[in-house]
Amino acid sequence: MELSKFLASLIPFKPDELQDIVSHFEKENIPKNTMLIEQGQVSKKLYFIENGMGRSYYLKEDGKEVTQWFFGVGKFMSSVDSFFQQIPSIYYLEILEDSTVYSISNENMDLLFYKYHKMEKLGRLVSIEMLTKVVNKLNAIQFQTARERYEYMLAEFPDISYRVPLGHIASYLGMTQETLSRIRK
């Protein structure tokens, strides 16, 4: 999904506003397996995925990766607290497929929030969507069976099992790969 179409679908920007806003983003082609940010780094960019997929994850004390979230087409990707508060990230951000993204710096995002009141509304809408998804995932992990969590994930990311290694999916769902394999059968 193109950035301008995504923005216009949420907020009725005037054409000149939309053109100015998009001009603050940089279009990038990022190869598969690229690490955008590592734990401990401050997230300097927010990414909008036009094509491809990414994930955020953290490392447990034993070195095991735990996927926090997947980011697909038409979604913003970042270590949100790190980006907006400019503090070190507790997550890694990784591109899982060759991807086309639009990126914007924290400084440019703040400039757009200041310049366009509608951008503040956009930020609020995107934040509410992200918060709702995080709460839904937390509820799924706390209150649903493994099968229900898997079905929840498929509703959220319908083609994910063809695009992402099963180990990443299992860690996202809070289960072992063996349990995931049994559910998929």
N, C-alpha and C positions, 0 to 999 in steps of 0.2 A: 504494500500500500504506500502510495506517495505521501510524503509528509504534508504537503499543502492540502491534499484531499482529506487526510486525517484531521488536520486542524480545522478545516472548514466544516467538517461533519459535526464537530462539537460546538463551535462558536461561529456566529455570523460575522466573520472579519470582512472588512472592505477589501477589495482587490489590492489596493496599494499597501494596506496594513499587512496583508498576507505575504505579499512579495517582500516587504521589508523584514518581516519575521523570518521567513525561510532563508533570506540572505545571511542571517546570523548563524546558520547551521552550515557545517561542512559535510559534503557527501564523501563517504569513504567506502572502498571495497576492502573488506578484511578477510584474510584467508582462514580457513578452518584451523582450529586448535590455537588461535591467537589468544593470549592472555591480555585483557584490557587493563586490569588492575589486580594487584596482589594484596594479600592481607597486610595491613600495616601502612599501605600507601593511602594518600588522600585522593579521592576520586575527583579529577579535574573536569570530567566530561559526563554529560548525559547523552545517551544514545537512543535514537529512534530506529527500529528495525524495519527497513523497507522490504528486505528479502533475507531469509536465513533464520538462524536460531542461535541463542546463547543461553548461558545459565550462570547463576551465582551459587557458590558453595563455600563451605568452610572446612577446616581440617580439625578433626578431633585430636586429643592428646596423643592417641596411638598412631596418628598420621592418616587415619581413614577419612576419605572425602564424604561429606554429607551435602547433597544438593538442596539448596534452599528454595530455588525457583527457576523456572524456565521462562525464557522471553522469546516470543515468536513474532511473526509479521504483524505490523501495526501496533507494536507495544514499545514503551520506553524501557530502557535497560540501564540500571545504575546500581551502585551501592548507595541507596537513597540518603541515609543519614550522613554518610561521608560526603556526598556531593553537596547537599544543601547546608550542612553545618561545617563543612571543610575540616572534618576530623578524620583520623586514620580509620580505614575500613576494616571490618572484621571478616569480610568476604573477599573471595577471588571472583572475578568476572571473566568468563571464557566464552569465546565464539566457538560453537559446535559444528557449524557448517560454513562454507564460503558464504559471506554475507555482505549485503549492501546496507549501510547505515548512514544516518545523518547524526552528526554530533554537534553539541553546543557546549561551550565552556560555562562555568559557573558565573563568570563575570558577564558574559553576554546574556545569560538567562536573567540575571538580576537587572540588567539594562532593559530587557524586554518587559519584565514585570513592572518596572518603573515607567516605561514609555507608554505601555498599553494596559489599561485597566482590564481589558478582555483577557489578557494573558494571565492575570491573577486568577480570573475565573477558570481558565483552562487548567492552571496549576491545581486549583481546588478540585475540579472534576477528576483529574487524573489521580490526585492523591486519594480521593474518596474511593475510586475504583480499586486502587492498589491496596488500601486498607481493608476494604471489603473482601478482597481475594485472600489476603493474609489471614483475616479472621476465619473465613470459610475453610482454609487449609488447616488452621489450628483446630477448628472444630472437628474436621474430618479425622485428623490424627488422634484426637482425644476421644472421640465418641463413636467412630465408625469401625467396622470390621475391615480387614485387609481387602476383601473383595469390594466393599463399598468405597474404600479409598481409591482403589484402582479405577472403578467406574467414574468416580468424581474427577480423577485426573484425565480420563479419556474425554469426558464432557468438556473439560477446560482446554485440553490439547489433543484433539481427535487423531492426528496422524503421528503423534510423538513416538509410538513404538517402532515406527519405520525409520525414524530420523535420529534417535538418541540411543546410546548404549544402555542395555538393560541395567547395568550397575548404577548408572546415574538415576534411572527411573526408580529402582528399588530404594536408593537412599532418599530420594525425594518423598517417597511414600512411607518411609520409616519401617522398611521390612527388608528381609534378606532376599538375595536373588533367587534362592530356592523357593521361597514362599511366592515370589512374583511369578516364577515359572509355573508353579502349580495353579495359580489363579488364571493365568493366560490360557491354560489347556482347557 
